[in-house]
C-alpha cells in the first residue's frame, strides 16, 4: 500500500514537473510541434475523394470555431489569466464564476477543440495519433501543475471547488443563471484573443493550401480565394493590434 502511494506521488510529481515545463515554453514548443507534424505527414484526402475532403474541411473549421466560441465566452464574461507570472503558474484569486462554474478548464477545452479542428482538416492518421497524444498529455500536465499551485495557495477552498466542478467536460446546465449580472467585455476579448484567433485561422488557410498542393488539385482561383481570406484576416489582426495600442482599447 505504501509503495503504491509513493509510486502515485512520484508519478504526480513528474506530471507536475512536465506541466511547469510546458507552461513556461508552450508558446515556443506547441507551434514547432504543429509545424513538425504538418511537415512529416502530408494531408490526406478521405477515401481519395476531394469532395469528401471539402466536407471534412468544413467540419474541421466548425469544430475549431466551436473551440474559439467557447474561449470567447469565457474571456468575455469571467476571465482568468493563464499567462502566469515570469513563466510560472500564478493566480491572484480563485475564479469560480461564469463558465468556471461549469468546467475548471474551459479555456483549455477550447484550445483542444481548435487543435482537433486543425487535425480534422489535415486528416492524416499519424497526426491524429501523435498530435492528439502529445497535446492531450501536454495540457493534462499543465493542468496538473496549475492544480498543484491552486491547491497549495487556496487550500480547502480549491478542494471544495474541485468537488463541485469537473476538470474538463463542461456541464452547461444553469449557464444562463451563472452569467446573470455579467456584462460581456468586448474590449477584453479583442485584446486577449486577436493574436491567437488570427494564428489558428491563418493555420487553417495554410493547411487548405498545403493539402491542395500535395494532392495536385489547386487552381489559381482557389489560391486566390485563400489569399484574399488571409489578407482579410491579416487586416483584422492589424486593426485589433492598432486598437489595443491606441486609446480606444488600451492594454
C-alpha distance (Angstrom), angle and dihedral (degrees) to the residues before:
residue distance angle dihedral
X1 . . .
X2 3.81 . .
X3 3.82 91.4 .
X4 3.80 90.3 50.9
X5 3.80 91.1 50.8
X6 3.80 92.1 48.8
X7 3.78 91.0 49.0
X8 3.80 90.7 50.1
X9 3.80 91.5 48.8
X10 3.81 91.6 48.0
X11 3.78 90.6 50.3
X12 3.80 91.4 49.1
X13 3.81 91.3 48.5
X14 3.80 90.5 51.6
X15 3.79 90.5 48.9
X16 3.80 91.0 50.6
X17 3.81 90.5 49.1
X18 3.80 90.4 51.6
X19 3.79 89.3 47.3
X20 3.79 92.6 53.4
X21 3.81 89.5 50.1
X22 3.80 93.6 49.8
X23 3.80 91.3 43.7
X24 3.79 91.4 55.1
X25 3.82 97.7 43.9
X26 3.81 104.8 25.1
X27 3.81 94.7 110.8
X28 3.80 88.1 60.8
X29 3.82 100.8 33.4
X30 3.80 101.5 44.5
X31 3.85 96.9 55.5
X32 3.82 90.0 45.9
X33 3.81 90.8 52.2
X34 3.81 91.5 49.4
X35 3.81 91.3 48.3
X36 3.81 91.6 48.0
X37 3.81 91.5 50.7
X38 3.81 91.9 49.5
X39 3.81 92.5 47.2
X40 3.81 95.0 45.4
X41 3.80 99.4 43.4
X42 3.81 118.0 36.9
X43 3.81 120.2 -145.4
X44 3.79 115.3 -89.4
X45 3.79 129.8 -148.5
X46 3.84 110.3 -128.3
X47 3.81 106.6 -109.9
X48 3.79 87.5 -12.2
X49 3.80 90.9 -73.3
X50 3.81 118.9 137.8
X51 3.81 89.8 -167.6
X52 3.79 92.9 54.2
X53 3.78 88.7 46.2
X54 3.81 90.2 58.6
X55 3.80 88.9 56.8
X56 3.80 89.6 48.4
X57 3.80 89.0 51.0
X58 3.80 90.6 52.4
X59 3.80 90.7 48.1
X60 3.78 91.3 49.4
X61 3.78 92.0 49.5
X62 3.82 90.9 48.2
X63 3.82 91.2 51.8
X64 3.80 91.8 48.3
X65 3.80 90.2 47.0
X66 3.81 89.7 51.5
X67 3.80 88.7 54.0
X68 3.79 91.3 49.0
X69 3.80 90.9 47.6
X70 3.80 90.2 53.4
X71 3.80 90.5 50.1
X72 3.81 90.5 48.0
X73 3.79 91.7 52.5
X74 3.78 92.6 48.8
X75 3.80 94.7 47.3
X76 3.79 94.9 41.6
X77 3.80 95.6 52.2
X78 3.81 110.9 28.0
X79 3.77 115.2 -2.6
X80 3.78 126.3 -164.2
X81 3.79 117.3 -167.7
X82 3.80 112.9 -118.0
X83 3.79 95.2 179.6
X84 3.77 95.5 87.2
X85 3.78 122.4 -158.7
X86 3.80 123.5 -72.9
X87 3.79 90.2 -11.6
X88 3.79 93.9 -52.7
X89 3.79 133.5 106.8
X90 3.78 110.4 -91.1
X91 3.80 138.4 164.6
X92 3.80 130.2 -179.8
X93 3.78 92.1 -160.2
X94 3.77 141.3 -2.5
X95 3.80 107.9 -95.0
X96 3.81 111.4 -151.1
X97 3.81 102.7 150.9
X98 3.80 133.1 91.9
X99 3.80 113.9 12.7
X100 3.81 88.8 -7.7
X101 3.80 88.4 74.1
X102 3.80 87.0 66.7
X103 3.81 103.3 38.8
X104 3.78 132.1 11.9
X105 3.80 91.6 -141.8
X106 3.81 109.9 29.5
X107 3.82 93.1 147.0
X108 3.79 91.6 56.4
X109 3.80 90.7 45.8
X110 3.80 86.4 55.3
X111 3.81 90.5 49.7
X112 3.80 91.9 51.5
X113 3.81 91.3 49.6
X114 3.81 89.8 52.3
X115 3.80 90.2 50.3
X116 3.80 91.1 47.7
X117 3.80 89.0 52.2
X118 3.80 90.6 52.9
X119 3.80 90.8 48.5
X120 3.81 91.3 51.3
X121 3.80 90.5 52.4
X122 3.81 90.6 48.0
X123 3.81 90.2 44.0
X124 3.78 101.0 -172.7
X125 3.82 115.4 142.8
X126 3.81 92.0 -137.7
X127 3.79 91.2 53.0
X128 3.79 90.2 52.3
X129 3.81 90.5 49.5
X130 3.79 103.5 39.4
X131 3.79 98.0 29.9
X132 3.78 92.6 45.1
X133 3.81 92.7 48.7
X134 3.80 93.5 47.3
X135 3.80 97.9 47.6
X136 3.79 94.9 41.3
X137 3.80 89.4 52.8
X138 3.81 93.4 43.3
X139 3.80 94.3 51.5
X140 3.79 92.4 42.4
X141 3.80 88.8 53.3
X142 3.82 92.7 47.2
X143 3.78 90.0 50.4
X144 3.82 90.1 49.7
X145 3.81 89.7 53.5
X146 3.80 91.8 48.2
X147 3.79 92.1 47.1
X148 3.81 91.4 51.5
X149 3.81 90.2 51.5
X150 3.81 94.8 45.2
X151 3.80 92.8 46.6
X152 3.79 91.0 50.6
X153 3.84 92.6 46.5
X154 3.81 101.8 39.6
X155 3.81 102.1 24.0
X156 3.80 116.9 -178.3
X157 3.82 91.5 9.0
X158 3.79 89.5 62.8
X159 3.82 92.9 42.5
X160 3.81 89.7 55.3
X161 3.80 90.3 49.1
X162 3.81 90.6 51.9
X163 3.79 90.9 51.7
X164 3.80 91.3 53.5
X165 3.82 101.7 39.9
X166 3.80 129.7 47.0
X167 3.78 122.0 -121.6
X168 3.80 98.6 -126.1
X169 3.80 127.8 -3.0
X170 3.80 110.3 69.2
X171 3.79 118.9 -127.6
X172 3.80 102.0 -152.4
X173 3.79 95.8 -171.0
X174 3.78 107.6 125.7
X175 3.80 93.3 12.3
X176 3.80 92.5 134.6
X177 3.77 89.8 55.9
X178 3.82 90.3 47.8
X179 3.80 91.0 55.6
X180 3.80 96.2 48.5
X181 3.78 111.0 121.9
X182 3.81 93.4 20.8
X183 3.78 122.9 115.9
X184 3.79 116.1 -149.0
X185 3.81 106.6 -114.9
X186 3.82 106.7 -144.5
X187 3.79 91.5 173.6
X188 3.81 92.3 58.1
X189 3.80 91.3 44.7
X190 3.80 93.1 54.3
X191 3.80 93.6 44.9
X192 3.79 95.2 47.3
X193 3.79 101.6 36.7
X194 3.80 110.6 33.5
X195 3.81 94.0 89.7
X196 3.80 99.1 46.3
X197 3.81 92.4 41.2
X198 3.78 91.1 53.2
X199 3.82 90.5 46.8
X200 3.79 96.1 56.9
X201 3.81 94.2 41.0
X202 3.81 90.2 51.2
X203 3.81 88.6 48.0
X204 3.81 90.8 52.8
X205 3.80 91.1 52.1
X206 3.80 91.4 46.7
X207 3.81 90.8 50.8
X208 3.80 91.3 50.2
X209 3.80 90.7 51.7
X210 3.81 90.8 44.7
X211 3.80 95.2 51.9
X212 3.80 91.2 45.9
X213 3.80 90.4 52.2
X214 3.82 94.2 45.3
X215 3.80 92.1 49.8
X216 3.82 92.5 43.0
X217 3.79 95.4 -128.9
X218 3.80 99.7 113.7
X219 3.78 120.9 127.9
X220 3.82 130.6 -167.0
X221 3.80 88.8 -112.8
X222 3.81 92.8 53.4
X223 3.79 92.3 47.4
X224 3.81 88.6 47.2
X225 3.80 91.9 54.0
X226 3.81 91.6 49.4
X227 3.80 90.0 48.0
X228 3.81 92.1 51.5
X229 3.81 90.8 49.0
X230 3.80 91.0 49.5
X231 3.80 90.7 48.5
X232 3.80 90.2 50.7
X233 3.79 91.7 49.5
X234 3.80 90.1 47.9
X235 3.80 91.3 52.0
X236 3.80 89.3 50.8
X237 3.80 90.6 50.2
X238 3.81 92.2 49.2
X239 3.81 91.7 47.6
X240 3.81 92.2 50.1
X241 3.79 90.9 47.9
X242 3.80 90.6 49.8
X243 3.80 91.1 50.1
X244 3.79 90.9 48.4
X245 3.80 92.0 52.7
X246 3.79 94.3 39.9
X247 3.77 131.6 71.7
X248 3.80 97.0 -92.5
X249 3.82 96.3 64.2
X250 3.79 106.3 16.7
X251 3.80 114.5 -175.0
